[in-house]
Amino acid sequence: MKKIKARNLHRDLGYFYIGLIVSFAFSGLMMNHREYWHPEKYTTETKAIQISLPAEENLNEKYAEELGKELNIDDKIRRQGAKKGTYKISFENHDVEIDIKTGKGEIVSFMKTPIISQTMKIHKSTSNWWIYYSDIFALSLITIAITGTFIIKVGKFSFKNRGWKLA
């Protein structure tokens, strides 16, 4: 049987994982800078509203559901709460922010960005199958890195002479 060479293993693992490497790196870059922009979603409409809010202690999940229906929002509620004078409700495809004192606010409607939102989901997934796949992927990246050190065996550009300094 032919001996597996580092070059062949390095090449084949690289080919096998290239799509995942690129999408993981791409979505990682977007996640690193998500405080400056929201790559997962884009705004389709912003609408000003004026609401008479109840007392702050009555701003709860039940009120948020009723207000969503009143505002013709048929999404599922993700979270709601009052903080620093603002009442916020986050729906699946809408965000509502209302100033508690004045009742002035806005509804922001948005949609998921195709492809980008799916690749970013990779970083957030906690399902068991994904954890196992990520572990295999991590071990494969380690293998790709180590086998890459053996590709150039001797000479000025070998790992022994130059690569270890860069690593």
N, C-alpha and C positions, 0 to 999 in steps of 0.2 A: 504494500500500500504506500502511496506517495506521501511523503512528509508534508504536513501543513506548514507553509512558510508565513512569516509575519506579514510580508507584503500582501499575500493573497487574503489572509484573514482581515487585515486592515482594509483592503479594498472592498471586500464583500460586505463587511459590516457597515462600512461607509455608504455603499450603495443601498443597502437594506434600510438604513435609518435616515437617509438624506432628507426625505420629506418631513419626518418628525423633527429632525434637528432644525431645519429652517423654520417650520411653523412654531416650534417651542421658542426659538430665539426671537422670532418676530413678535410673538405675543408677549414674551418677556420684556422686550423693549417698550412695547405699548403700556404694559402694566407698570413699569418703572416710572413712567411719565404721566400716569393717569390723573394726577392732581392738576395738570395744565389743560387737559382735554379729556373727553369721555369717548374713547374709541369703541366701546361696546355698543353705544347707542347714539342716535342723532335726533335732534329736535325736529318735529314736523309742524308744531303749532304752539304758540304761547298766547294765552288768553287771560286778560285782566278780569278779576272778580271782586265783588263786594258782598261780604257775608256778615250776618249778625251771629257772632259766636256766643255760646253759653259760657257760664263761669268756667274758669280754667280747670277746676276739679272735675267738671263734667266732660272734659275733652278726653274721651276714651275710645276704645276700638269700636264699640257699638255706635257711638256718634260718628266716627270716621266712616263706617259703612253706610249709614244713613245719608251723610253729606255726599259721599261718592255717588249714591243713587240720585240725589237731588241735582248733582252737577252732571248727570248723564255719563258717569264713568262706570263702565261695567267690568273693570279689571278686578283681580284679586288683590286685597291689601297685603303689602309686605310688612310695613311697620308704620307707626304713627306716634306722635309725641309733641309736647310743648317744651321749648327750650329758648331761653334768652328772648322772651317776648314774641316768639314765632311758633305757630302751630304748623307742623309738617306732617303730611300724609304721603307715603310712598306706595304707589300701586305698581302693578307689573309694567304698564305702559304709560303711566302718568305720574307726575309729581305735583302736589298741591302745597303751596306755602301761603300762610295767612298771618298778617300782623294781628296779634291778639287784641291790642287796644283799639285799632282803627277798623279792623275787619277787612282791610284791603289786602288783596293777594293776587296770585296768578296760578293758572293751571298750565303745566308744561306737558305736552304730549310728545312722545318719542317712539322710535322703532329701533329694533336691534339691527346693528350693522351686519349685513351678510358676510359670511366667512370670518371676519375679524372677531365677532362675538363668539363664534364656535371655537376658534383657536384659543381665545382667552379663557374659555371654559376649561381647557386642559389644565391650566394653572390652578384652577379653583376646585377641581374635582377631588372628592374624597371617597369615591366608590372603591370597593375592595379590588375589583379587576384592574382598575386604573393604577392603584398603588403597586400591585404586582408587576404590571407592565412597566411602570416607571422605574421600579427596582431593576428589572432586566435591562431597561434602556440605560440606566446609570452604570450598571456593570459593563454594558457594551461600550459606552463612551470611555470608560476606564481602559478597556481592552484596546479600543481604537487608539487612544493616547499612548499606551505602552507599546503596542506593535509599531506605531509610527516612529518610535525611537530607534527601532532596529532596521528600518528601511535603508538608510544610508549607513553601511557598516564601518567604513574606514574613510579617512580623508579629512580635509579641512572643515567640511560641513557635517560631519557625523555628530551624533548625540554626545559621544565621549569627548570630542574636541570643542564643540560649540553649543550644542543643544542644551546641555545641562545648565549653562549660564543663562540662557533665555528662559528655561523652565523655572 
